[in-house]
Amino acid sequence: MLFRSMAAIFSDQEIYHLIQERKPLPDDYRTKIQIRPKLGHKERELDIKGADGGDYRLILRQSIFNPLDFSIILAYRPPKSNQLFRLQRYNGKSHEHTNPIEGETFYDFHIHQATEKYQEIGAREDTFAKPTDRFADFQQAITCMLIDCGFEKPLDSQGHLFEEV
């Protein structure tokens, strides 16, 4: 992918390819994503190098007070940039969400995805979201993210993929 400044807009096709890029997880990824207390919430980050050279960060956050208040975020770091572009975000059922362009409002578990149209109006790239019934807690949301976003789990000593997070 060519260098882009964060002011440049990523097309929906570019976003799709970034989400689908193979992202091999390290052997000790489970240990590295165990969230730790940090100012009212628990948090952990893991940097991952994509198979095609993309730089990604997996960000996990969960409220200490409300287990349904969480975010699992896949972000991309464009070349020659220290900024993160949020490709996809899996949120808990802790707040109402509205898609401003579509005028849809809901209160449910939901998945945000970066879109070209929201970038074009100057909104956060991942403003658009859809409600989902694919997860109902933090661990299930992580599993959905790993499945949906090109992550490859390491093999165990018998050559099988590690199971759930």
N, C-alpha and C positions, 0 to 999 in steps of 0.2 A: 504494500500500500504506500502511496506517495505521502510525503510529509504534509500535514495540515496544521494550521494554527487552530486553536480552540474556537476562534471566531468563524472558521469555515464550518459549513453544515455537512454532516454525514448523511448520505442518502439512506433510504430504507434498505436498499440492496447491500450497501456497505455495512450497515448495522447487522443485518442478517448474517453476513459472512463472518463478522467478528464474533457474533454469538456462537456460530457453528464451528469456528476454528477449534481443532483438537487441543485440549488443555490437559496434558498429563499431570496428574497429582503426584507429589513426592510420596515415597513409601511411608513416611511418618505424618501424612497429612491429618490423620485423626487427632494426633497430639497437638499439631499446630493450629487446629481450629477449635480447640477447647476454649470457650469464652472465659474471660477473667473480669472480676469487678473493676469498674472505672466510673466514678462519679454518678451514681444512681442507676447505672446500667452495667451490663456485662458486654464485653467487646473483644473481638479478635480480627486480625487481618492476615491474609496470606497472599504473597506475590507469586504469580505463576507465569511461566514463559510458554506461550502457545507454540504448537508444532511448526507454524509458519513464521515464527519470530515475534508475534504480538506480545506486548507486556500487559498483563491483567492483574487485577487485585480483587480478591474475594474478601468482602467485609461482612462480618456477622455482628449484630447488635441485638440485645434483648434487655428490656426493662427488668430491674430487680423487683419492682413492685407489682407489675402486671405481666404475666407470662405471655399474654396475647399481643403485647406491644413489642414487636420485633421487626427487623429488616435484615434480609439476606441480599447483598448487593454484588453484582458483577460489574466491575468498572474496567475500562480500557485506558491505558496511558499512551497517547499518540507519541510517535518518535520526536525527540528533541523537545519534550514538554514535561513539566512536572504536574500538570493538571490531569484530573481524572474525568472521564466521560462515562456516565452511568448507563450501561447497556440494558440491564435488566435488574429489577428489584422485587423481591418477594416479601410482602408485608402481612403482618398479623391483623386480626380483627379487633383493632383498638381505636379506630377513628373513622369518621366519614370521609369519603373521597369523592371529588367531583372532577370529571373531565370537562374543562371549560369549553372546548370547541364543540363537543357533542352534546353538552348540557346534561350529561348523565351523572347522577349521584347515587352512591350506594354505601352501605356499612357492612363490610364482609372481608374475608381474607381476599387478597388481591395481588395481581402481578402487574408491575409497571414495566413498560418497555420504551426505550428511546424511539422516537419517531422524527422523521424529517419535518412533518407539518408543525409539530410543537416547537422545534428549533426555529423554524421560519418566523413564528410569531414572537420569538424572544423568550419563550417559557423554558423552564428546565427541560432538558432533553428527554427525561423519563417521566414527564407529567402524565401521559396517557396510561391508564390502568384498566384491567378487566377483573371482575370478581371471579373467584375460583373455588371449587370444592375439592381440589386435588390435594390440599393440605389443611390441617386443622391445628398444627402446633409448629414450634420452632424446628424440631428435628425433621419432621416431614417436609417442611419448606426447604431445608438444606438438601434433602434427597431430590426434591423436584428440580432445584437449581442445578444440581450435578447432572441429572438426566437431560434437562432441557438445553444446557449450554455447552455441550461438547467436552465435558470433563471426562477423563479416563482414569479410573481407579487402578492402583497398582495390583499386581498379582500376588497371591499369598504363596507360601512355600510349596504348595501343590500345583501351582500354575492356574489357580482359579481367581476370578475377580473378588476382591473383598466385598463383603455384603454391606448392608446399611451403615450409615454414618454412625 
